[in-house]
Amino acid sequence: MKKIIVEFSNERLITPSGLTLVGGALGKSDLVKRANRMKVDNKRSQPQIKNGDILLTYIGLLCQGKPSFEAVREMQADPDYYKAALGIAYAIPSAETLRQRMDLIGRTLRDEIPVSY
């Protein structure tokens, strides 16, 4: 993961600057490794984008209070920052890919997640 240096200055801060903390915390966990090892349907869009990148992207959106898949288009305006901040290895997925892959991941893990009523 590329290091981001935080310095004091008079420059304007970008709104999602707190994502560097989220990315750092997620980088310390094994979430991405475990997600990349998940067996998900091989017929997926943009197979070069790993499951870990999909989850990191969506977690980044949720941390900004943006649960809509369409909000990922804002990340594509400055992909280098978001990739560095969240630790995304390949690329930020399109809104369509993000939605489809989250659906696939959800269906795959449905039996593994305990549900209590």
HUBELGI-V619934 format. One record per residue. PHI is phi as a letter, one per 30 degrees, with the letter a starting at -180 (999 if undefined). D_FIRST is the distance of its C-alpha to the first C-alpha in whole Angstrom. Layout:
BEGIN
{{PHI;D_FIRST} {PHI;D_FIRST}}
END
This chain:
BEGIN
{{999;0} {d;4} {d;6} {c;9} {c;13} {c;15} {b;19} {d;22} {a;24} {c;27} {d;25} {d;25} {d;22} {d;20} {e;21} {d;18} {d;16} {d;16} {d;14} {d;11} {d;13} {d;13} {d;9} {d;9} {d;12} {d;11} {d;8} {d;11} {c;13} {c;14} {e;14} {d;12} {d;14} {d;17} {d;17} {d;16} {d;19} {d;21} {d;24} {b;25} {e;28} {d;27} {d;29} {c;26} {d;25} {h;22} {d;21} {d;18} {d;16} {d;16} {e;17} {d;14} {d;13} {d;16} {d;16} {d;13} {d;15} {d;18} {d;17} {e;16} {d;19} {d;21} {d;19} {c;21} {i;24} {b;24} {d;25} {d;26} {d;25} {d;26} {d;24} {d;21} {d;23} {d;22} {d;18} {d;19} {d;21} {b;17} {d;15} {d;12} {d;12} {d;12} {d;9} {d;7} {d;9} {c;9} {i;6} {d;8} {d;8} {c;12} {a;14} {d;15} {d;19} {d;22} {d;24} {d;26} {d;24} {e;22} {d;25} {d;26} {d;23} {d;23} {d;27} {d;27} {d;24} {d;27} {d;30} {d;28} {c;27} {e;30} {d;32} {d;29} {c;29} {d;32} {c;34} {b;37} {c;40}}
END
